[in-house]
Amino acid sequence: MTKEYLYGHNSILIVAVLFVLIMLAQETGYRIGRHHQRRTDKDVKAQTNTIQAGTLGLLALILGFAFNISLQSYNNRSKSVINEANAISTALMRTHLLPAPFDSLTRTQLQQYIDLRLALSNTNYAMVKEQEALATKTEALQRSLWDLAVGAARLDPSPVTTGFFLTALNNLVIAHNERNALLIMHVPEVILYLLFVVFIMSGALIGYGSGLGQRRTTLPSALLSFMICLVVFIIIDLDRPVRGIVKVDQHSLERLKPD
């Protein structure tokens, strides 16, 4: 798998560096525009304004595309938590169908399983060892639950009792795998790089257009760059499931814990 550079860095730092680069591009564009001011006419200025509008339109398109991907990923992760909570809840209810002592043993282990899945929500991308340890414990607990289910099936082979629990346990494993897969999915970095390049070039064109004119609009262009940087920050924040400000709600899993 290709190593991604941006995903391992703080989102605030990324956006701050981006904003600085845009302002530098604007200043460079302005100086170039001032240098060519005397050799330009109204047609050149009109063409420059047209190019600026087209570039900003392209930027808006890429922003919308990237925002849609990150928002869809966030929604999918939220749904995966709900689906996994439903799978665990169903397995918990169906433990009552098992013969003793498998009913109480599976309920106890399912509660431990909930703790492990909630602990995953409190580990971020940088906590690699913690994530690996949680994954190992989760898989071991799944095998233990399956062994208990097999033991219960041997004691009571009825498809209406232990068969229902085995089906619920299988759905629990599927929900676990789907949630893990969605946690590592995010906006491809090539899209973010394209967004940054277009953004910086837009800043340079805005500065160039200001340099061709008689007066410079520094504050409005800086505010525009700042607002777009905020959108970029939200895109990156939504794309990071356990590190950002906007986090996936874990209430559906938390309500399964006994009072």
DOMI-853662 format. One record per residue (C-alpha): x, y, z; residue number from 1. Coordinates in nm, 4 decimals. Layout:
residues N
REC | X | Y | Z | NUM
...
This chain:
residues 259
REC | 0.0000 | 0.0000 | 0.0000 | 1
REC | 0.1304 | 0.3459 | -0.0925 | 2
REC | 0.2385 | 0.5491 | 0.2070 | 3
REC | 0.0462 | 0.8734 | 0.2424 | 4
REC | 0.2234 | 1.1772 | 0.3801 | 5
REC | -0.0507 | 1.4215 | 0.4775 | 6
REC | -0.2617 | 1.1707 | 0.6730 | 7
REC | 0.0062 | 1.1439 | 0.9407 | 8
REC | 0.0260 | 1.5198 | 1.0073 | 9
REC | -0.1871 | 1.7558 | 1.2129 | 10
REC | -0.4742 | 1.9050 | 1.0119 | 11
REC | -0.4325 | 2.2522 | 1.1655 | 12
REC | -0.0651 | 2.2554 | 1.0665 | 13
REC | -0.1516 | 2.1491 | 0.7109 | 14
REC | -0.4102 | 2.4261 | 0.6696 | 15
REC | -0.1804 | 2.6871 | 0.8298 | 16
REC | 0.1019 | 2.6009 | 0.5879 | 17
REC | -0.1458 | 2.6093 | 0.3001 | 18
REC | -0.2674 | 2.9559 | 0.3996 | 19
REC | 0.0901 | 3.0875 | 0.4207 | 20
REC | 0.1719 | 2.9442 | 0.0779 | 21
REC | -0.1397 | 3.1056 | -0.0705 | 22
REC | -0.0509 | 3.4448 | 0.0755 | 23
REC | 0.3025 | 3.4103 | -0.0590 | 24
REC | 0.1608 | 3.3210 | -0.3997 | 25
REC | -0.0642 | 3.6267 | -0.3875 | 26
REC | 0.2299 | 3.8509 | -0.3018 | 27
REC | 0.4412 | 3.6998 | -0.5799 | 28
REC | 0.1566 | 3.7372 | -0.8275 | 29
REC | 0.1028 | 4.0963 | -0.7211 | 30
REC | 0.4677 | 4.1876 | -0.7751 | 31
REC | 0.4653 | 4.0255 | -1.1188 | 32
REC | 0.1443 | 4.2100 | -1.2036 | 33
REC | 0.2920 | 4.5428 | -1.0950 | 34
REC | 0.5942 | 4.4730 | -1.3128 | 35
REC | 0.3730 | 4.4230 | -1.6197 | 36
REC | 0.1180 | 4.6924 | -1.5339 | 37
REC | 0.2449 | 4.9554 | -1.7735 | 38
REC | 0.2563 | 4.7119 | -2.0663 | 39
REC | -0.1026 | 4.5930 | -2.0294 | 40
REC | -0.4311 | 4.7286 | -2.1584 | 41
REC | -0.8001 | 4.6719 | -2.0863 | 42
REC | -0.8141 | 4.3556 | -2.2977 | 43
REC | -0.5355 | 4.1912 | -2.0985 | 44
REC | -0.7028 | 4.2845 | -1.7704 | 45
REC | -1.0367 | 4.1488 | -1.8926 | 46
REC | -0.8731 | 3.8226 | -1.9986 | 47
REC | -0.6985 | 3.7980 | -1.6611 | 48
REC | -1.0299 | 3.8454 | -1.4814 | 49
REC | -1.1856 | 3.5721 | -1.6963 | 50
REC | -0.9033 | 3.3324 | -1.6128 | 51
REC | -0.9402 | 3.4184 | -1.2431 | 52
REC | -1.3103 | 3.3391 | -1.2527 | 53
REC | -1.2473 | 3.0093 | -1.4318 | 54
REC | -0.9785 | 2.9083 | -1.1825 | 55
REC | -1.2017 | 2.9919 | -0.8860 | 56
REC | -1.4804 | 2.7902 | -1.0497 | 57
REC | -1.2445 | 2.4932 | -1.0843 | 58
REC | -1.1431 | 2.5369 | -0.7221 | 59
REC | -1.5071 | 2.5357 | -0.6118 | 60
REC | -1.5680 | 2.2163 | -0.8120 | 61
REC | -1.2732 | 2.0340 | -0.6539 | 62
REC | -1.3693 | 2.1623 | -0.3073 | 63
REC | -1.7223 | 2.0303 | -0.3503 | 64
REC | -1.5932 | 1.6963 | -0.4792 | 65
REC | -1.3499 | 1.6509 | -0.1891 | 66
REC | -1.6074 | 1.7639 | 0.0673 | 67
REC | -1.8613 | 1.5159 | -0.0684 | 68
REC | -1.6103 | 1.2291 | -0.0389 | 69
REC | -1.5136 | 1.3166 | 0.3192 | 70
REC | -1.8762 | 1.3687 | 0.4256 | 71
REC | -1.9793 | 1.0378 | 0.2679 | 72
REC | -1.6964 | 0.8620 | 0.4516 | 73
REC | -1.8102 | 1.0188 | 0.7786 | 74
REC | -2.1701 | 0.9095 | 0.7188 | 75
REC | -2.0593 | 0.5564 | 0.6302 | 76
REC | -1.8549 | 0.5326 | 0.9492 | 77
REC | -2.1528 | 0.6521 | 1.1529 | 78
REC | -2.3735 | 0.3878 | 0.9922 | 79
REC | -2.1109 | 0.1194 | 1.0519 | 80
REC | -2.1129 | 0.1951 | 1.4264 | 81
REC | -2.4919 | 0.1639 | 1.4313 | 82
REC | -2.4813 | -0.1598 | 1.2308 | 83
REC | -2.2200 | -0.3082 | 1.4617 | 84
REC | -2.4177 | -0.2026 | 1.7697 | 85
REC | -2.7271 | -0.3706 | 1.6246 | 86
REC | -2.5309 | -0.6890 | 1.5530 | 87
REC | -2.3931 | -0.6997 | 1.9076 | 88
REC | -2.7356 | -0.6232 | 2.0552 | 89
REC | -2.8909 | -0.9104 | 1.8584 | 90
REC | -2.6165 | -1.1479 | 1.9744 | 91
REC | -2.6703 | -1.0374 | 2.3345 | 92
REC | -3.0430 | -1.1081 | 2.3168 | 93
REC | -2.9889 | -1.4474 | 2.1548 | 94
REC | -2.7541 | -1.5610 | 2.4321 | 95
REC | -3.0715 | -1.6381 | 2.6273 | 96
REC | -3.1411 | -1.9147 | 2.3750 | 97
REC | -2.8229 | -2.0995 | 2.4700 | 98
REC | -2.8102 | -2.3755 | 2.7290 | 99
REC | -2.6342 | -2.3181 | 3.0601 | 100
REC | -2.3557 | -2.2331 | 3.1244 | 101
REC | -2.2988 | -2.1014 | 2.7696 | 102
REC | -2.5646 | -1.8311 | 2.8056 | 103
REC | -2.3901 | -1.6457 | 3.0889 | 104
REC | -2.0409 | -1.7055 | 2.9473 | 105
REC | -2.1260 | -1.5572 | 2.6074 | 106
REC | -2.3009 | -1.2570 | 2.7660 | 107
REC | -1.9924 | -1.1824 | 2.9749 | 108
REC | -1.7621 | -1.2051 | 2.6741 | 109
REC | -1.9917 | -0.9915 | 2.4606 | 110
REC | -1.9722 | -0.7171 | 2.7245 | 111
REC | -1.5942 | -0.7410 | 2.7053 | 112
REC | -1.6260 | -0.7215 | 2.3282 | 113
REC | -1.8223 | -0.3956 | 2.3584 | 114
REC | -1.5442 | -0.2504 | 2.5752 | 115
REC | -1.2881 | -0.3355 | 2.3088 | 116
REC | -1.4927 | -0.1768 | 2.0301 | 117
REC | -1.5428 | 0.1394 | 2.2361 | 118
REC | -1.1708 | 0.1485 | 2.3148 | 119
REC | -1.1040 | 0.1541 | 1.9397 | 120
REC | -1.2905 | 0.4852 | 1.9216 | 121
REC | -1.0452 | 0.6385 | 2.1697 | 122
REC | -0.7305 | 0.5485 | 1.9771 | 123
REC | -0.6109 | 0.7727 | 1.6975 | 124
REC | -0.4066 | 0.7090 | 1.3854 | 125
REC | -0.0751 | 0.7645 | 1.5629 | 126
REC | -0.1441 | 0.5030 | 1.8327 | 127
REC | -0.0335 | 0.2110 | 1.6159 | 128
REC | 0.0677 | -0.0272 | 1.8963 | 129
REC | -0.2573 | 0.0338 | 2.0827 | 130
REC | -0.4598 | -0.0342 | 1.7683 | 131
REC | -0.2700 | -0.3546 | 1.6984 | 132
REC | -0.3200 | -0.4719 | 2.0577 | 133
REC | -0.6936 | -0.4000 | 2.0389 | 134
REC | -0.7195 | -0.5840 | 1.7076 | 135
REC | -0.5442 | -0.8883 | 1.8540 | 136
REC | -0.7690 | -0.8931 | 2.1618 | 137
REC | -1.0813 | -0.8475 | 1.9514 | 138
REC | -0.9959 | -1.1336 | 1.7178 | 139
REC | -0.9082 | -1.3582 | 2.0126 | 140
REC | -1.2414 | -1.2766 | 2.1771 | 141
REC | -1.4251 | -1.3516 | 1.8529 | 142
REC | -1.2606 | -1.6952 | 1.8406 | 143
REC | -1.3501 | -1.7548 | 2.2040 | 144
REC | -1.7136 | -1.6617 | 2.1394 | 145
REC | -1.7227 | -1.8895 | 1.8380 | 146
REC | -1.5805 | -2.1788 | 2.0429 | 147
REC | -1.8503 | -2.1246 | 2.3041 | 148
REC | -2.1162 | -2.1178 | 2.0328 | 149
REC | -1.9823 | -2.4448 | 1.8890 | 150
REC | -1.9869 | -2.6019 | 2.2357 | 151
REC | -2.3464 | -2.4874 | 2.2849 | 152
REC | -2.4425 | -2.6273 | 1.9438 | 153
REC | -2.3037 | -2.9666 | 2.0367 | 154
REC | -2.5081 | -2.9654 | 2.3554 | 155
REC | -2.8204 | -2.8272 | 2.1856 | 156
REC | -2.8037 | -2.8680 | 1.8037 | 157
REC | -3.1435 | -2.7055 | 1.7446 | 158
REC | -3.1336 | -2.4441 | 1.4609 | 159
REC | -3.3977 | -2.2388 | 1.6450 | 160
REC | -3.1789 | -2.1832 | 1.9506 | 161
REC | -2.8040 | -2.2166 | 1.9021 | 162
REC | -2.8488 | -2.1790 | 1.5252 | 163
REC | -2.9939 | -1.8312 | 1.5744 | 164
REC | -2.7027 | -1.7356 | 1.7990 | 165
REC | -2.4480 | -1.8630 | 1.5468 | 166
REC | -2.6131 | -1.6498 | 1.2784 | 167
REC | -2.6021 | -1.3437 | 1.5057 | 168
REC | -2.2357 | -1.4105 | 1.5843 | 169
REC | -2.1549 | -1.4364 | 1.2156 | 170
REC | -2.3268 | -1.1011 | 1.1518 | 171
REC | -2.1267 | -0.9526 | 1.4401 | 172
REC | -1.7981 | -1.0532 | 1.2725 | 173
REC | -1.9167 | -0.9115 | 0.9387 | 174
REC | -2.0116 | -0.5794 | 1.1038 | 175
REC | -1.6699 | -0.5713 | 1.2735 | 176
REC | -1.4875 | -0.6166 | 0.9430 | 177
REC | -1.6998 | -0.3544 | 0.7659 | 178
REC | -1.6366 | -0.0960 | 1.0372 | 179
REC | -1.2616 | -0.1613 | 1.0351 | 180
REC | -1.2549 | -0.1244 | 0.6566 | 181
REC | -1.4393 | 0.2077 | 0.6704 | 182
REC | -1.2069 | 0.3428 | 0.9390 | 183
REC | -0.9081 | 0.3290 | 0.7041 | 184
REC | -1.0894 | 0.4742 | 0.4025 | 185
REC | -1.0386 | 0.8447 | 0.3357 | 186
REC | -0.9992 | 1.1042 | 0.0620 | 187
REC | -0.7118 | 1.0070 | -0.1715 | 188
REC | -0.4205 | 1.2411 | -0.1119 | 189
REC | -0.3833 | 1.3084 | -0.4837 | 190
REC | -0.7157 | 1.4957 | -0.4662 | 191
REC | -0.5905 | 1.7053 | -0.1747 | 192
REC | -0.2654 | 1.7808 | -0.3594 | 193
REC | -0.4648 | 1.8867 | -0.6662 | 194
REC | -0.6813 | 2.1057 | -0.4441 | 195
REC | -0.3758 | 2.2698 | -0.2884 | 196
REC | -0.2117 | 2.3354 | -0.6272 | 197
REC | -0.5277 | 2.4923 | -0.7706 | 198
REC | -0.5727 | 2.6954 | -0.4534 | 199
REC | -0.2158 | 2.8314 | -0.4617 | 200
REC | -0.2428 | 2.9098 | -0.8349 | 201
REC | -0.5716 | 3.0893 | -0.7668 | 202
REC | -0.3959 | 3.3012 | -0.5047 | 203
REC | -0.1223 | 3.3858 | -0.7543 | 204
REC | -0.3802 | 3.4888 | -1.0168 | 205
REC | -0.5685 | 3.7019 | -0.7647 | 206
REC | -0.2439 | 3.8785 | -0.6733 | 207
REC | -0.1530 | 3.9167 | -1.0411 | 208
REC | -0.4903 | 4.0734 | -1.1165 | 209
REC | -0.4467 | 4.3142 | -0.8263 | 210
REC | -0.1029 | 4.4089 | -0.9555 | 211
REC | -0.2440 | 4.4963 | -1.2971 | 212
REC | -0.4994 | 4.7293 | -1.1380 | 213
REC | -0.4561 | 5.0663 | -0.9784 | 214
REC | -0.5401 | 4.9541 | -0.6249 | 215
REC | -0.4817 | 4.6370 | -0.4268 | 216
REC | -0.7576 | 4.4585 | -0.2334 | 217
REC | -0.5473 | 4.2819 | 0.0292 | 218
REC | -0.8066 | 4.2244 | 0.3024 | 219
REC | -1.0867 | 4.0785 | 0.0849 | 220
REC | -0.8483 | 3.8382 | -0.0912 | 221
REC | -0.6978 | 3.7326 | 0.2438 | 222
REC | -1.0453 | 3.6712 | 0.3867 | 223
REC | -1.1389 | 3.4661 | 0.0800 | 224
REC | -0.8263 | 3.2543 | 0.1231 | 225
REC | -0.8977 | 3.2121 | 0.4941 | 226
REC | -1.2572 | 3.0990 | 0.4336 | 227
REC | -1.1521 | 2.8438 | 0.1734 | 228
REC | -0.8836 | 2.7193 | 0.4129 | 229
REC | -1.1590 | 2.6655 | 0.6695 | 230
REC | -1.3453 | 2.4486 | 0.4190 | 231
REC | -1.0259 | 2.2540 | 0.3534 | 232
REC | -0.9859 | 2.2067 | 0.7299 | 233
REC | -1.3389 | 2.0644 | 0.7573 | 234
REC | -1.2672 | 1.8284 | 0.4666 | 235
REC | -0.9521 | 1.6990 | 0.6365 | 236
REC | -1.1209 | 1.6854 | 0.9772 | 237
REC | -1.4156 | 1.4794 | 0.8505 | 238
REC | -1.1671 | 1.2480 | 0.6812 | 239
REC | -0.9985 | 1.1582 | 1.0117 | 240
REC | -1.2420 | 0.9413 | 1.2110 | 241
REC | -1.0830 | 0.9524 | 1.5593 | 242
REC | -0.8416 | 1.2486 | 1.5454 | 243
REC | -1.0488 | 1.5427 | 1.4344 | 244
REC | -1.2953 | 1.7796 | 1.5973 | 245
REC | -1.5925 | 1.6123 | 1.4297 | 246
REC | -1.6057 | 1.2572 | 1.5662 | 247
REC | -1.8397 | 0.9676 | 1.5005 | 248
REC | -2.1041 | 0.9310 | 1.7712 | 249
REC | -2.0548 | 0.6110 | 1.9733 | 250
REC | -2.3829 | 0.6334 | 2.1643 | 251
REC | -2.5316 | 0.3275 | 1.9918 | 252
REC | -2.2460 | 0.1164 | 2.1333 | 253
REC | -2.2384 | 0.2888 | 2.4705 | 254
REC | -2.6073 | 0.2167 | 2.5358 | 255
REC | -2.5317 | -0.1566 | 2.5234 | 256
REC | -2.3272 | -0.1270 | 2.8412 | 257
REC | -2.5179 | -0.2306 | 3.1559 | 258
REC | -2.6166 | 0.0528 | 3.3889 | 259
